[in-house]
Amino acid sequence: MLSHDVVIVGSGLAGLRAALEVVGHLDVAVITKVYPSRSHSGAAQGGVAAAMANVDGDSTDAHIYDTVKGADFIGDQDAIEIMCNDAPHVIVDMERLGCPFSRTGENKIAQRAFGGHSFKRSCYSADRTGHALLHTLFEQSMKKGGKLQFYNEYYLMRLIVEENICRGVVAMDMKTGKLEVFHAKSVMFGTGGYGRAYKITSNAYANTGDGISAAYRAGVPLQDMEFVQFHPTGLYQHGLLLSEAARGEGGYILNGNNERFMANYAPSKLELAPRDIVSRSEQTEIIQGRGAGPKKDYVLLDLRHLGKEKILERLPQIYHIAKDFIGVDALEKPVPIQPTAHYSMGGIPADNDCQVVANERGDLVKGFFAAGECSCISVHGANRLGTNSLLEALVFGTRAGKKILEKTTEAKWAPVNESREISAARREIDQILHNKGTESLAAIREELQTTMTDKVGVYRGKDDMEAAHEKIRELQDRFRNVKVDNKKSVFNTNLTEALELGHMLEYSELIVAGAQTRQESRGAHARNDFPDRDDKEWMKHTMAFRTDDGGYELKYRPVRVTRFQPEERKY
Ligand SMILES: Cc1cc2nc3c(=O)[nH]c(=O)nc-3n(C[C@H](O)[C@H](O)[C@H](O)COP(=O)(O)OP(=O)(O)OC[C@H]3O[C@@H](n4cnc5c(N)ncnc54)[C@H](O)[C@@H]3O)c2cc1C
């Protein structure tokens, strides 16, 4: 058995920022299934939001209000206030750690416009902001010295919680197949989102939401899983992201008739309305027959008027993605786009110090923390504003680190039954490797992803959701007989893909169940049969609990409102 004071699962911005706070004081392990600098945070393009006082008129209060409104009033306002107040400090902090932010002519940190933000507020490093931030944190955490051990290419199998006390995790060394119990006084998850449950997604292959359902399997509820963000500018048919920075820099969105149709949906903000609104507008254009292309099933992102210099200097990655993947030169032609599954607003419920919440009353799971995309704190409510996510990971990663330091220093070791934990993880692997099944892993995954994109997407219909729910149950059944050809233990990616699929099947049911039950439209959750927001009935967070028979039960938790009462959301 391995033992560390603190085990952090995930080496994205949230995990590494927390680690940096604790290293030098306690013995820390970071477990990650991909090499740290390949975490999805490194793919973030557009920027990180903060009212830096570099832009006339902007203020932390404006950032708070924009975020509350963007969240369609279901975000917890005390958490939003913390995030926006801390924002300028974490940017300065990252800069001092060495992050190379792009600059204005006056040598201030440059800021660009993003959807739903009423000022130019997003600090950036060209269109590779996540890359710059992630590498800075990785380097600094190693430089700091102290007891910090990275377990790279270790796959989290189980979270160990007994009597409401978290005691560690079980992970598999992917290089050898060996199972290890990591005994810890505190465990933090920074395990990222689950975009891969969808066919069309901007997310990396690793974003299968394992941590979210590992927590759920250990008895932790999941919050607001029905809120899945669709980003309006995914590359047609691929889903790869063309950052909102393209619109922040002045890009247009056109329909098949060459019209800037956003004028009909969000007359004042146009393309810079929040993502839920732009995605729905695109989908409406496509449904009503005004899409582009032979099948009229996409719209267009037009950058041509920005000119070569601006495109290549500020948006180089976007330019190359369009060119390399679908052969469109954005200097010459508009780029085909469609909404793509991008971000999970829901996840592991946690308080403002990232301590995981055990139930609708707000009791805590001792020694368990969550931050970043896997958590639901909830600063994004029903719809996240662009560039608020890197911010969330930095702000709450820091807060998690501080709280972990405080709590771990005073905590005692809670015992772990090593052989029982290893046997449970082994059983899960054996069930996958040694069933007599014939079901194709790739086919089940494909059917799940297609179902989620087609039936639980930008718009949600009653019949579609029922069909999706039924399909997911069928796929869960078939998964029990999934066939994995590779039976070896060395780097068995066939096995890890099956483990990931097991997670996807588990929480996808909760996405659908939450969406079926929430009889209103709010933020990213848009129902055909309940098109309006219903504040009387639905100003509350969904909480899904796992029942003993493997089913689920939904309960609800109030939203924390401090300064802003719900109002009609117009842009
Ligand atoms: C293409 C793209 C562009 C984006 N652009 C922006 C942007 O410009 N601005 C913005 O604010 N947000 C952006 N986002 C969102 C933002 O990048 C993410 O929400 C954020 O980086 C998540 O950080 P994280 O630390 O929570 O998790 P991640 O960076 O996703 O890291 C997750 C970590 O968990 C580990 N992990 C997961 N499962 C396991 C397991 N089973 N075992 C072991 N380890 C595991 C992984 O190895 C990884 O290290 C973008 C997202 C995408 C996909």
The ligand as a Gaussian input file, in Angstrom:
#p B3LYP/6-31G(d) Opt

LIG

0 1
 C      -10.930000      22.636000     -26.589000
 C      -11.275000      23.335000     -25.307000
 C      -11.022000      24.693000     -25.175000
 C      -11.349000      25.342000     -23.992000
 N      -11.086000      26.686000     -23.894000
 C      -11.325000      27.319000     -22.715000
 C      -10.976000      28.689000     -22.546000
 O      -10.406000      29.331000     -23.429000
 N      -11.255000      29.272000     -21.369000
 C      -11.855000      28.610000     -20.338000
 O      -12.078000      29.193000     -19.286000
 N      -12.175000      27.290000     -20.475000
 C      -11.924000      26.644000     -21.628000
 N      -12.235000      25.310000     -21.749000
 C      -12.690000      24.568000     -20.564000
 C      -11.500000      24.322000     -19.640000
 O      -10.356000      24.069000     -20.394000
 C      -11.723000      23.112000     -18.711000
 O      -12.976000      23.172000     -18.109000
 C      -10.649000      23.117000     -17.610000
 O       -9.367000      23.228000     -18.171000
 C      -10.753000      21.852000     -16.770000
 O       -9.638000      21.775000     -15.923000
 P       -9.543000      20.640000     -14.843000
 O       -8.292000      20.891000     -14.083000
 O      -10.806000      20.581000     -14.097000
 O       -9.454000      19.268000     -15.651000
 P       -8.583000      18.781000     -16.915000
 O       -7.604000      19.776000     -17.363000
 O       -9.551000      18.248000     -17.902000
 O       -7.747000      17.580000     -16.302000
 C       -8.343000      16.380000     -15.880000
 C       -7.280000      15.513000     -15.249000
 O       -7.875000      14.373000     -14.646000
 C       -7.125000      13.224000     -14.945000
 N       -8.017000      12.057000     -14.906000
 C       -9.284000      11.948000     -15.385000
 N       -9.750000      10.698000     -15.187000
 C       -8.761000       9.999000     -14.569000
 C       -8.619000       8.659000     -14.133000
 N       -9.571000       7.750000     -14.283000
 N       -7.462000       8.304000     -13.548000
 C       -6.438000       9.202000     -13.394000
 N       -6.520000      10.478000     -13.812000
 C       -7.667000      10.869000     -14.381000
 C       -6.550000      13.487000     -16.328000
 O       -5.410000      12.714000     -16.556000
 C       -6.236000      14.985000     -16.225000
 O       -4.956000      15.185000     -15.683000
 C      -11.930000      24.635000     -22.927000
 C      -12.170000      23.278000     -23.055000
 C      -11.867000      22.643000     -24.243000
 C      -12.194000      21.182000     -24.354000

